[in-house]
Amino acid sequence: MEDTELMVEHQGNIIIGADDITLDCAGNMVSSLVPGSGIGIALNNRIKVTVKNCYVQDFEVGLAYLRA
């Protein structure tokens, strides 16, 4: 997987699926399909991940690092 720049607003969650990457939202919004629920950006057992320039709205949890 490679670094990603979000070029438009995004509805729904984002799950980071690889290590050693950057997600740059470039000032774009990540918003929930169902306000008040879910995780906006999830990093499940990932290392060396950078998330920057993101506006996260209407999720129960905006950003979560989940470790098993």
ROMARTOR-995318 format. One record per atom (N, C-alpha, C): residue in three letters; x negated, y negated, z negated. Coordinates in steps of 0.05 Angstrom, whole numbers, padded with zeros to 5 digits, always signed. Example, Ala and Ser with C-alpha at 12.3 -4.5 7.8 and 13.67 -1.06 7.14 Angstrom:
<sites>
ALA-00264+00114-00156ALA-00246+00090-00156ALA-00264+00066-00156SER-00257+00045-00142SER-00273+00021-00143SER-00258-00001-00157
</sites>
This chain:
<sites>
MET-00017+00023+00000MET+00000+00000+00000MET-00018-00025+00000GLU-00007-00047+00010GLU-00023-00071+00011GLU-00009-00094-00003ASP-00024-00116-00006ASP-00012-00140-00018ASP+00012-00149-00002THR+00032-00161-00015THR+00057-00168-00002THR+00063-00197-00009GLU+00072-00212+00011GLU+00083-00239+00006GLU+00112-00238+00014LEU+00129-00247-00005LEU+00158-00248+00000LEU+00164-00273+00016MET+00174-00269+00040MET+00178-00292+00058MET+00206-00304+00056VAL+00225-00290+00044VAL+00253-00300+00041VAL+00263-00293+00013GLU+00285-00305+00006GLU+00299-00298-00019GLU+00305-00268-00018HIS+00305-00255-00042HIS+00310-00226-00043HIS+00332-00220-00063GLN+00353-00205-00055GLN+00373-00196-00073GLN+00369-00167-00079GLY+00368-00160-00105GLY+00363-00133-00114GLY+00336-00132-00128ASN+00331-00109-00140ASN+00306-00106-00155ASN+00283-00099-00136ILE+00259-00103-00147ILE+00234-00096-00133ILE+00219-00077-00152ILE+00211-00054-00141ILE+00195-00034-00156ILE+00168-00034-00143ILE+00147-00040-00159ILE+00120-00039-00150ILE+00111-00010-00149GLY+00103-00001-00125GLY+00098+00028-00121GLY+00069+00035-00117ALA+00050+00017-00123ALA+00022+00023-00120ALA+00005+00007-00139ASP-00019+00016-00144ASP-00038+00002-00161ASP-00054-00018-00144ASP-00067-00037-00158ASP-00086-00055-00145ASP-00075-00072-00122ILE-00051-00084-00127ILE-00039-00101-00106ILE-00029-00127-00118THR-00022-00145-00101THR-00010-00171-00109THR+00017-00174-00095LEU+00037-00182-00111LEU+00063-00190-00100LEU+00064-00220-00103ASP+00064-00235-00082ASP+00067-00264-00082ASP+00094-00271-00071CYS+00112-00281-00088CYS+00139-00288-00078CYS+00139-00315-00064ALA+00117-00329-00064ALA+00115-00355-00049ALA+00137-00374-00057GLY+00145-00374-00082GLY+00166-00392-00092GLY+00194-00383-00086ASN+00197-00359-00075ASN+00224-00349-00069ASN+00237-00336-00093MET+00264-00334-00092MET+00280-00323-00113MET+00285-00293-00110VAL+00283-00278-00132VAL+00291-00250-00133VAL+00315-00250-00151SER+00339-00244-00141SER+00363-00245-00157SER+00378-00219-00157SER+00394-00215-00178SER+00408-00190-00183SER+00433-00188-00166LEU+00439-00164-00157LEU+00464-00159-00143LEU+00487-00158-00163VAL+00481-00150-00188VAL+00501-00148-00209VAL+00490-00165-00232PRO+00499-00190-00235PRO+00488-00208-00255PRO+00488-00196-00283GLY+00466-00199-00298GLY+00464-00190-00325GLY+00456-00161-00328SER+00447-00148-00307SER+00440-00120-00309SER+00413-00114-00295GLY+00401-00093-00302GLY+00377-00083-00289GLY+00351-00098-00294ILE+00331-00090-00280ILE+00304-00102-00282ILE+00297-00115-00256GLY+00289-00140-00256GLY+00283-00154-00231GLY+00258-00143-00217ILE+00236-00142-00231ILE+00211-00131-00219ILE+00200-00111-00239ALA+00197-00086-00230ALA+00188-00064-00247ALA+00161-00054-00239LEU+00143-00052-00258LEU+00116-00040-00253LEU+00115-00015-00269ASN+00120+00008-00256ASN+00122+00034-00270ASN+00095+00048-00269ASN+00081+00049-00292ASN+00055+00062-00294ASN+00035+00052-00273ARG+00034+00026-00270ARG+00016+00013-00250ARG-00006-00002-00264ILE-00029-00004-00251ILE-00052-00019-00261ILE-00061-00039-00240LYS-00074-00060-00249LYS-00086-00080-00231LYS-00065-00091-00211VAL-00042-00099-00222VAL-00021-00111-00206VAL-00017-00140-00214THR-00015-00158-00194THR-00010-00186-00199THR+00016-00193-00187VAL+00034-00206-00202VAL+00059-00217-00193VAL+00058-00247-00197LYS+00061-00262-00175LYS+00059-00291-00178LYS+00079-00306-00161ASN+00084-00331-00169ASN+00102-00349-00155ASN+00130-00339-00150CYS+00140-00324-00170CYS+00167-00312-00167CYS+00187-00326-00186TYR+00210-00331-00176TYR+00233-00339-00192TYR+00251-00315-00194VAL+00256-00306-00218VAL+00273-00282-00222VAL+00298-00290-00237GLN+00321-00283-00227GLN+00346-00294-00237GLN+00368-00273-00240ASP+00383-00274-00261ASP+00408-00259-00265ASP+00404-00229-00272PHE+00380-00220-00279PHE+00375-00193-00287PHE+00376-00192-00318GLU+00381-00169-00329GLU+00379-00165-00358GLU+00350-00170-00367VAL+00331-00159-00352VAL+00302-00162-00357VAL+00290-00172-00331GLY+00275-00194-00332GLY+00263-00205-00307GLY+00239-00189-00297LEU+00220-00182-00314LEU+00196-00168-00307LEU+00190-00148-00328ALA+00185-00123-00320ALA+00180-00102-00341ALA+00157-00084-00332TYR+00139-00079-00351TYR+00118-00059-00347TYR+00127-00034-00362LEU+00132-00013-00348LEU+00141+00012-00360LEU+00120+00033-00359ARG+00113+00045-00382ARG+00093+00065-00385ARG+00105+00091-00394ALA+00098+00112-00381ALA+00109+00138-00390ALA+00091+00151-00411
</sites>
